Amino acid sequence: MAENHQSVPVATSYNDEVLQAHAELWNLTYGYLKSMALECAVKLGIPNAINRCGGAATLPDLLAVLPVPEGRKPFLPRLMRFLAASGIFTADAPATTGECANGGATATYRLTPLSRLLVDDGAGAGATDLSPFVLSQTNRYHVAAALHLPEWFKSADAAAEMPFRMANGADPWTVFSRDPEINRVFNAGMAADTRFAMDFVVTHCGDAFDGVTSLVDVAGGTGTAARAIARAFPHIKCTVLDLPSVIDSVPADGVVKYVAGDMMSSSIPKADAVFLKYVFHDWDDEDCVKILKQCRKAIPESGGKVIIVDMVVGSPSKAMYYKDQVLFDLLMMVMTTGKERDEHEWRKIFMDAGFTHHKTRPVLGSMALIELYP
């Protein structure tokens, strides 16, 4: 006997608000797939492939050039459909489920402002190519650290000072130094992000360097920021200070000087200005004060300054970027002993280090440029 199927009225509690909440819950629960799909797109070279096709490509165009074996090609339309739905690309005619099964040949995919940031311009050091940054942040060490967040909160182990250490056995700098490939990927990512940031800083905040004839980029890595400053302002003599493990592998370029040292304990070379980009959010307040005191010793009492590029959480002029700022703060909690700071927290460490005043301006959306004076 056939069952008598009758429609069941939806409970009145299942209103639009509840259904929207349910959809948002799904989106958050499976949010990690967005990161992995983005990483996949970069590793497959999809943004570059579309760019080489003039900024628009069909699936047959992509299948002809992407490193996808025959047995995986039927799955590419589904990946592309998801990437388009996520805003990474646009699709003139998004593939239906049936079309995905048949290859989705009618869809044409185009670059968006987001995916244009993932295109290699061919110059080898394009200011807008952030694909290395994506790969530096989606590596297995980062992901493993994030997976340990609940365990870390429940643990009373004082030695596990951050989820990254709990997951990987040491702090990020030690772990990366032991893995040459991930060290290369991470440094390339940091350099790409710095090129992007510094192109904006030297173009739109050039007055911050007025009166400066010498500058030290503290924890400046391979010198990407210092080279950008030196090229934009040739009269400024730029020096990079970083650990010997970093400096020893950097070839001399004739543009900046490299000095090996520890910003916590070594003397920072004397200069009109000390520059620090994305440094303080890696450290707790006590260590930040130590770094700032070293910076203060390096600059003249009159006319000297410290220039900081970092986040100021909750700055009213950047309210639309608040979610980005607290997301980065969570990243810092997972990866380091540091944090992203609000205006009050910045002011306190400045005063504790003996500085008298500072001024802040928004740059790069969620970031800020801070000029700090003795």
Residue pairs with C-beta under 8 A, 6 or more apart in sequence:
34 86
35 138
36 138
37 79
37 82
37 83
37 86
37 88
38 83
38 86
38 88
38 134
38 138
39 134
39 135
39 138
40 79
41 47
41 79
41 83
41 88
41 115
41 118
42 118
42 131
42 134
42 135
43 135
44 66
44 67
44 68
45 66
45 67
46 62
46 66
46 80
46 83
46 89
47 111
47 115
47 116
47 118
47 119
47 131
48 118
48 119
48 120
49 57
49 61
49 62
49 65
49 66
50 56
50 57
50 62
50 89
50 109
50 110
50 111
50 115
51 111
51 116
51 119
52 65
53 61
55 110
55 111
56 92
56 108
56 109
56 110
56 111
57 108
57 109
58 105
58 106
58 107
58 108
58 109
59 76
59 77
59 80
59 95
59 103
59 104
59 105
59 107
59 109
60 103
60 105
62 76
62 80
62 109
63 73
63 76
63 103
66 76
68 76
73 103
74 101
74 103
77 95
77 99
77 100
77 103
77 104
77 107
78 100
80 89
80 91
80 95
80 104
80 107
80 109
81 91
81 94
81 95
81 100
81 104
81 107
83 89
84 90
84 91
84 94
84 107
84 109
85 94
87 112
87 114
88 112
88 114
88 115
89 109
89 110
89 111
89 112
89 115
90 109
90 110
90 112
91 107
91 108
91 109
91 110
92 107
92 108
92 109
92 110
93 106
93 107
93 108
94 107
95 104
95 106
95 107
99 105
99 106
99 107
111 119
116 128
117 128
117 129
117 130
117 196
118 129
118 130
118 131
118 134
119 126
119 128
119 129
119 131
120 126
120 129
120 131
121 128
121 129
125 195
126 195
127 195
127 196
127 199
128 196
128 199
129 192
130 192
130 193
130 196
131 192
132 185
132 188
132 189
132 191
132 192
133 189
133 190
133 192
133 193
133 196
134 189
135 185
135 188
135 189
136 185
136 186
136 188
136 189
136 190
136 192
137 189
139 182
139 185
139 186
141 164
141 167
141 168
141 172
141 175
141 176
141 182
142 164
142 334
142 335
144 167
144 168
145 162
145 163
145 164
145 166
145 167
145 168
145 334
145 335
146 163
146 334
147 167
148 163
148 164
148 166
148 167
149 163
149 334
151 163
151 166
152 160
152 162
152 163
152 166
155 166
157 166
159 165
160 166
161 337
162 171
162 333
162 334
162 335
162 336
162 337
163 333
163 334
163 335
164 171
164 172
164 175
164 334
164 335
164 336
165 171
168 175
169 175
170 178
171 336
172 335
172 336
175 182
176 182
176 183
176 186
177 183
177 245
187 221
187 222
190 221
190 224
191 221
191 222
191 224
193 278
194 221
194 224
194 225
194 228
194 277
195 224
195 228
197 225
197 277
197 309
197 363
197 364
197 367
198 224
198 225
198 228
198 229
198 277
199 228
200 363
200 364
201 208
201 228
201 309
201 363
201 364
201 369
202 209
202 228
202 229
202 232
202 233
203 232
204 363
205 361
205 363
205 369
206 232
206 233
208 307
208 369
208 371
209 215
209 229
209 232
209 233
209 236
209 273
209 307
211 272
211 303
212 233
212 236
212 272
212 273
212 305
213 235
213 236
213 237
213 272
214 236
214 237
214 238
214 239
214 270
214 271
214 272
214 273
215 226
215 229
215 236
215 237
215 238
215 239
215 271
215 272
215 273
215 274
215 275
215 307
216 238
216 239
216 240
216 241
216 259
216 268
216 269
216 271
216 273
216 274
216 275
216 298
217 223
217 225
217 226
217 229
217 238
217 239
217 240
217 241
217 256
217 275
217 276
217 277
218 241
218 263
218 268
218 274
218 275
218 276
218 279
218 291
218 295
219 241
219 242
219 263
219 276
219 279
220 226
220 240
220 241
220 242
220 275
220 277
221 240
221 242
221 246
222 246
222 250
223 240
223 250
223 253
223 255
223 256
223 258
225 275
225 277
226 238
226 239
226 240
226 255
226 256
226 275
227 238
227 253
227 255
227 256
229 236
229 238
229 275
230 236
230 237
230 238
230 255
230 256
231 255
237 257
238 255
238 256
238 257
239 256
239 257
239 258
239 259
239 269
239 271
240 247
240 250
240 256
240 257
240 258
240 259
241 259
241 260
241 261
241 263
241 266
241 268
241 269
242 258
242 260
242 261
243 260
243 261
243 262
244 260
247 258
247 259
247 260
248 260
250 258
252 258
259 269
261 267
261 268
263 279
263 291
263 294
264 287
264 290
264 291
264 294
266 294
267 294
267 297
267 298
268 274
268 294
268 295
268 297
268 298
269 298
270 298
270 299
271 298
271 299
272 299
272 300
272 303
272 304
272 305
273 299
273 304
273 305
273 306
273 307
274 295
274 298
274 299
274 305
274 306
274 307
275 306
275 307
275 308
275 309
276 291
276 295
276 306
276 307
276 308
276 309
276 310
277 308
277 309
277 310
278 309
278 310
279 291
279 308
279 310
280 288
280 291
280 308
280 310
280 338
280 341
280 349
281 310
281 311
281 328
281 332
281 336
281 338
281 339
281 340
281 341
282 332
282 336
282 337
282 338
283 291
283 336
283 337
283 338
284 337
284 338
284 339
285 345
285 348
285 349
285 352
287 337
288 338
288 349
288 353
289 349
289 352
289 353
292 306
292 349
292 350
292 352
292 353
292 354
292 355
292 372
293 353
293 354
295 306
295 353
296 306
296 353
296 354
296 355
296 374
299 305
299 306
299 374
301 374
304 373
304 374
305 371
305 372
305 373
306 355
306 371
306 372
306 373
307 369
307 370
307 371
307 372
308 369
308 370
308 371
308 372
309 363
309 367
309 368
309 369
309 370
310 340
310 341
310 367
310 368
310 370
311 325
311 328
311 329
311 340
311 341
311 366
311 367
311 368
312 318
312 341
312 342
312 343
312 346
312 360
312 368
312 370
313 322
313 325
313 326
313 329
313 340
313 341
313 342
314 322
314 325
314 342
314 343
315 343
315 360
315 362
315 368
317 362
318 325
318 362
318 365
318 366
318 368
321 365
321 366
324 365
324 366
325 340
325 366
326 340
328 340
328 366
329 339
329 340
332 338
332 339
332 340
333 339
339 345
341 349
343 360
346 358
346 360
346 370
347 358
350 358
350 372
354 374
355 372
355 373
355 374
356 373
356 374
357 373
358 370
358 371
358 372
358 373
359 370
359 371
360 368
360 369
360 370
360 371
361 368
361 369
362 368
363 369
